[in-house]
């Protein structure tokens, strides 16, 4: 019992203290990720999860979840598909060089 009259287990929760879900939780990634991308996510996540049984691979699982969180946000942004198509179809003259970038040609 604590000074407040509650036991330790009554006062603690497994829920995040800030009340919002972890954006890198696989369930949260799937919630944001468009359904068309779910099979690829499941395939990559399953492989990374299997590999993470080896301690050295744990970081790779975390990195995969981080990258898929970023993808989920990008893929679910309105206009993403059109922007992707435009970027893939761009000609060198359509692109604006970054300051300090040396043209490799």
N, C-alpha and C positions, 0 to 999 in steps of 0.2 A: 504494500500500500504506500502511496505517496502522500505528501502533505495535503494534497487536494482531495484525498479520500478515494482516488481511483487507482486501480492496479496499473502496472506498466502496460499490460496488454490492452486494457480498455482505452488507454490514452493514445496508443500508437495505431497508425493506419498504414496499409501498403499503398495507398493512393498518393500520387505526387502532392507535395505540400502546396504547390502553386495552383493546383486544380486543373491544369491543362495536360493533355496527354503528351507523352514523350514523342516528338516528331520522328524519331528513328526507331520506334516500336514497329515491328512488321505489320501489325494490325492497322496502325495509323497510316503507314505507307500505302497499304492496300486501300484504305478508305479514300485517300487523295488520288491515287493512281488510276487513270482511266482503265476500264476493264480489259481493253485490248492488250494491255501490257502485263496483265496478271500472270499469264502462263510463263513469260520470260522471267518475271520476278520470282515466281515459285521455283523455277528450275535453278536459277542462280543462287537463291537463298538456300535451297535444299542442299546443294553442293557445298556451299560455304559452311552451313551448319554441320554437315557431316565432317568436313575438314577441321572444324573448330574443336573436335574432340581432342585434337593435338594442340597442346597449349600454345605452341608457336603460331598457330593459325587463327587464334582468337582475334588478333588485330585485323586480319583480313575480313573476318565476319563483320566487325564494327565498321570497317571502311566500306564494305559492300552496302550495308544498311544506310550509311551516310550518303553514298552516291545515289542509291535508289530514292532516298528522300528528296534529294535535289532534282532527280529526274521526275519524280511524281509531281513536284511543284511546277516544273517546266512543262511537262506533258499535259497537265491539266489547265494550263493558262490559255484563255481564249485566244485564238489566232496562232497557236504554236505550230500546228501542221503547215499552215500557209507560210509562216516565217521560215520554217525548216526547208520547205520546197524552194523558196526564194533564195535562201542561203546556198543550197545545193546547186541551183541553176545559175548562180552569180558568175559573171565574167570578171577577170582581173580589173577591168576598167570600172566595174560597178562598186568596187571595194574602196574604202577609205583607209589609207595606211596609218598605222599607229605611229605617233611621234617617236623618233629614235629607231624605228624599225628599218633594217637594212634589207633591201629587195634582194632575195637570193638568186634572181635570174641573172 
